[in-house]
């Protein structure tokens, strides 16, 4: 891989690309900042509109699960939902009277000590036309997977999603049982997710399926676990460490046959496995309708799918994929360890993929930053010899670094490390139109680290705005 990368910049650029998440006080933003305008494929999305708080039939303030259930019940007529505080929505945490539609019991937790107590819920938002869900203070939603179905003009802003991952013994680390996604979009048109934070999840972070069109995800932070003393992953590993005989896979990883330490396992478990699956079923006819725009998002230690498209169109600009922590964690697994793990059919590793297009989908990545992602651009994940499964993908003016070597350029630059693999390259063209149906402004990728990790950057709780600003789509 290194042989394909030419040294493009000095150590100063490498330092610029060294991404670290910064924390600090929220900042007050002027309402006239057009950087936060709605654009992309969801342009024209009205959400619930600018509803007055005094209109209590359409504007609901939510303090608990019962309030949320009433507001999001099918045909409620509610247009704006303001989340006033953090919500713990596990199935065992919500009142019994609330254990009905739009809530349902999700798959039982099997290993995480917290989730085994709280349970997990599924919250279904069905058949809304015009809905804004937001928090003025960056409130957190925990222990629930949200499914948005058959809806249009939906906006979700300034919310954090957390505590929806557990160690997977049931499928030997393949993470193919619980199906816990923070947000799943099915059969929708026009969904805008903006200034949200998504922590580590069992499955995907935001997935879009069944022909959902008109999705924009902007100014959002997607991140793995930080591995700190009381982090979500550390709590899980502490449970496994104290009861190793009950967890055969964990016990094997800790045994002399493999030789991983507890600290190794925390580090390797911390990165998030999956980002955005766009189109869940191979060659489904509805995939032609898929459309998603990603802009000004920070993907911190995400291993895959930024995005992963089957058919349709996806546009990513001014995004940062920083997998430096994941790459460092991967180095803890020696080749001998990997062989021992594989011999027992266990899955415990870190993959490293960036943007992926398959099945004639079209993905354009512009003016972005990709750091320490081994396979930044992929165009086939089924059979590289069968063009049916190959997608169209193009990268322009993007900064890429891997193991200290750096490159700035495009996928068609001679010798580019951003050239798609593993299949023969398909010429790029959009599906269904010749040019993007919206206008947008792009930043120089060299500025993205500062912008997206700064005090007014990507994620929930970054902006201190008056409530009415969260209901607007232009400034």
N, C-alpha and C positions, 0 to 999 in steps of 0.2 A: 504493500500500500504506500509506503514512504517513497518508493521510487517514482510514484506518479505525482508526487507533490513537489512543486518547486518553491524554494524559499522566496517569499514575496516581500517580506517586511523585516524590520529590525526587531530587536527585543522589546522595543517600546510598544509595537503593535501587539506582541504576544501578551504584554502586560495589560493592554487595553482589553484583550479578549478574555482575560482571567476573570470570570464572572463570579461575583459573590452577592448573595442576597443581603440587602441592607435593611435595617429596621430603624424606625425613628418615629417622631410624632407626625400625625397627619397634618396636611397643609391645606390652607384655604385656597381654592381655585376660583378664578374669575369665571362668571357664568358665560362670558363671551368667548371661551376657549374652543375654537372650532376643531381642535385636535380630537375632541371627544364626540364629534358628530357621528351619527349612524351612517355607515357606508357599507359597501360590499353587497353581496347577494340579498341581504335583508333590507336594503334601502327601500324606503316606502312603508316599512313596518310602523304602524301607528301605536302599537301597544294598547293599553287601556285608555290612553289620552290624558289630558290635563284635568283630572277630576279634583274637585275641592274636597278637603277633609270633612267639610260639613255635610257632604252628600253621603250619609252613612249607609245608604242602600247599595252604593257602588264603590265606596272607599271603606275598606276594612282594616283596622289596626289589629294586628295579631300578637298576642302575648303568650299563647299556649297552644297545645295541639287541638283542643276543642275549637278555639277561634279559627285555626287554620283549616280544619275540616269543614266548618260552616262556610268559610269564604270560598273554598275550592270545590265544594260539592257541585256536581254537574247541574247546570241550569240555575246556578245561584244568582246570576245577574251581576256579580261583582266584577269590577273593572280594574281596581287597584288594590293590591294587598301590600301593606307595609308591615314588615317584620320588625317588631319593636325591641326584641332582645333575643339572646341565644335560645335555641329550641332543641331539646333532647327528644327525639321522636321514635326511639326504639319501641318495638311492639309491647314490651313489658313496662315501658315508661309512660305510655299514653293511657288515659282513663278507659275503662271498659266500654263506656258509652261511645267512645270515639273509635273503637275497633270495628269500624264498618266503613263503607265507601265514603270518601275517596281513599281511606287507608285500608291496607290489607297486610296480613302477616307475610313476611318474606322468608327465605330459606333460613333455617336455624343455624346459629353460630356453633361451631364445633370445637374451636381451640382458644380463641381470644378470651381472657378472663373477664373483660368488661362486657363484651358483646354477649357472652353466655348469660350474663345477668340482665342486660338491657333488652336483648332481642333486636331484631332488625325489621323495619317496616318498609312497605312499598307505598308510595303516595302517587296516585294517578290523577293527572290533570287532563280531563277529557272534554273535547268539543267546546272549547272556549274560542270565541272570536273577539279578540281585543282584551288583553290582560297584561298588566304590569305587576311584577312581584319584586319588591326592592326593600332594602334596609338603608336608613340614613346613617347608621353607625357601623356597617360592616358586620352584622350579626352572623352567628355561626349556626348551621343546621347539622345535627349529628345523628348517626345510626339510622338513616333513611335513604332509600333509593327513589328518585323521582322519575316518573314516566309521563311524558307529554304526548298525548295522542289526539289525532284528528282535530287539531286546533290551528288557528291562524292568528297572526299579529300578536305574538307572545314576547314579552320582554322580561328578562331576569337580570337584576343589577345589584352590585355591591353586597354580595352574600358570600360567605365562606362555607365550604362543605368538608366534613371531617369525620374520622373514626368509622370507616367502612372497609377495613381490611383485617384479615386474620391469616395465620399460618395455615397452609394447605397440606394436611396429611392425607386427606380423602382421595385426591387424585395425584398423589406423589409429587406435589409441587408443580403440577400442570395448570393449576388454577382454572379448573373446568367444571366446577360444581355450583358455587353460590350465586353467580350471575348478579353480583352487586355492582351496578354502575351508579355514579352520582346522578347523572342525568341521561336519560334515553329519549330520543326524539323519534316518533313513528307517525307517518302519514300526516305531517304538518306542512304548513307553508308560512314563511316569515317568522323566524325565531331569532331574537338578538340576545346574546349572553355577553354581558359587559361588566368589567371591573369586578370579577369574581375570583375567588381563590379555591383551588381544588387540591386537597391533600391526597396522600396515598390511598388507593382503593384496591379492592380485591380484583375487580375486572377493569372496565374502562372508566374514563373520567367523564367525557361527554361523547356519546355515540349517536349517530344519526342513521336511521334505517327506513325501510319501506317507502322509498321515494320522497323522503322529506326534502323540501326545497326552500331556498331563501334563508339560509342560516348564516349569521355573522357572529363570530366569537372574537371579542376585542378586549384589549387592555386587561387580560386575565393572566393569573399566575397558576401554573400547574407544577406541583413539586412532590418529590419524594419525602421520606421521613428524614429528620436530621440526626437520628441515632443518639440523641442526648439521654441523660440519665433516667428520665421519666417519659420518654417519647412513646408514641403508640406502638412502634415496633419493639422498643426495649421492654415495655410491659409484657408484650407477647413472648419474647425470648426468655424473659425471667420466669414466666410460667412453664415454658418447655424445659428450661434448665432445672427447675425444681422437681420436675416429674418426668424425667427422661424415659423411664421404662414404659410410660403410657404413649409415647410418641416415637414409633420405630424409625421414621425417617430422620427426625432430629437426632435421635440417639446414635444412628449410624454416622451422621455427619460429624458428630462430636467424638466418635470412637477413633481408635488408632488406625482403623482401616482407611479413614479419610484424613483426620487430624486437624479439622477446623476448630478454632477457638470460639468461645462465645462472642468475643468482639468481632471476629471474622464474620460470623453469621449475622450479627446485627448490621454490619456494614454492607454485606451482600444483599440482605433483605430490604434495605432501606430505599433504593431507587424504585420508582413506580414503573410497572411493567408496560402498561398500555395507555396511549393517549386517546386518539379519536379514530374509531372505526366508522367509516362512511360507506354504508351498504353492507349488510350483515350476511346476505345470501349470495353465493356465487352465481353470476349470470342471470340474476333476477331481472325481469323486464322493467320493474319500477326503478332500477338503479339508474336508468337514463335520466330520471328527473332530479337526481341528487345534485345539490349545489351548496357549497360552503365557502365562506371567506374567513380567513384567520389573519388578524393583524394586531401588531403591538402586544403579542403574547410572549410570556417568558416560560419556557419549558425547562425546568431545573431538575436534572437527573431523571428524565423520562426515557425509557429504553426503546420505545417503538411507537409508530403510528402518529406522526406529526404532519399531516394525517396519513391514513391508509384508505385509499379510495378504490371502490369498485364501480366503474361506470360514472357517468355524469361529469361534473366539473368541480374543481377546488382551486382556490386562489389563496396563496399565503404570501404576505409581504410584511416586512419589518418585524419578523419574529426572531426570537433567539432560542436555539436549542443548545443548552449547556449541559453536557453529560460528563463533565470532568470528575465529579464525585463518583459516578457510576463506573467510569473507566478505572479509577484508582481502586475501587472495591473489587473489580473483576480480577485485578492482578493478584489478589489474595488466593485465588484458586489456581493451583499448579496443574500441569498436564496430568500428573499422576493422580491428583485429587479428582480431576474431571473424569478420568477413566474409571476410578473406583465408584464414583457417583453413578455414572452411566451403567455400570455393570449390574446395578440393582434396579435399573429403570426409574431412578429418581431424577427429578428435574430441579437442579439448583445451580443457576448460572446467571450471568447478565448478558442479554442480547444488546445489540447496538445498531439500531436502524433509525433513519430520519424520516423524510417524506417518501411516500410510496404510492405509486399509481399502478393499477392492474385493470385487466378486462376492458381496455380501450378508454378508461377514464382519462381525464385531462387534468394535470396538476401543474400549476405555475408557481414557482417560488421566486420572489424578487427581493433584492436588497435586504438580505437577512444575515444572520450570524449562526454558524454551526460549529460547535466546539466539541472535540473528543467523541464524535459519533463515527464509528468505524465504517458503516455503510450509509452515508448521508442521503443517497438518492437511489431508490430501487424501482424497478419497473415490472417485476414478475415475482410471484411467490408460490406458484403452483408448478409450472413446467416451462422453463426458459426456452425450450424448443417449440412450444406451441404458442403462436402469436395471439391466439384467442385470449390468453391470460395475461398478455402484455399490455401495459398502459402507456400513455403518453405523458411525459414529464419533462419540464424544462426549468432550468435555474438560471437567473441572471444576476449579475453584480452582487454576489454573495461572498462573505468572508468565511473561510473554512480553515480550521486548524486541527491538527492531530499530532499528539506526542511532540510538540514543539515546532513542527513545521507548519507553515502558513501559506495560504493562497487566497487571492481575491480575483474573482472572475465569474464565468458562466459555465454551464454544462457543456457547451459546444466549443469552449476554448481548447486549443490543442493540448493534449496531455492533462486535461482537467480531472482532478479527483472528484469532481461533481458530475461527471458523466454517468448516466444511469447504468446500473447492473441489476441482474445478471443477463438479461435477454438483449437481443438486437434492438437498437434504438428505433422507436417509431417517431416519425416526424410529428412535431407538435401542432395541434390545432384544437380549438374549442369544439365542444359537442353542442350543436344546435344554434350557434351564432359565430360570427367571424371576429368579433371583438367584445370585450367585457361590457356589460350593459350598465356600467356605473363609472363615475369619476372618483379619483382618490389621489391623495398626496402622499409621497413617500419621503422618509428621512434617510440620510446617509447611514448605511449600516454601522459605520465607525462610531456613531453617537448612541447606538441602541443600548449598550450596557448601562451607560449613565441614565438614560431616559427610563428604562424599564425597571431598574433596581432602585431608583431614587425615591424620595419621599412622596412624590406624586405619580409614581409609575404604575406597573401592572399589579392588579390584585384588589381585593376588598379592603375597605377601611383606609384607603389611601387618600381619598378626597373628602374634605369637609364641605358639604354643599347644603344649601337650603333644599328642603324636600321637593319643591316644585321642579328643581333642576333634574332630579332623577326621573321625572315623568316626561321630560322633553327628549327629543331625538336630534335636535340641532341647537347650536349655541351662538 
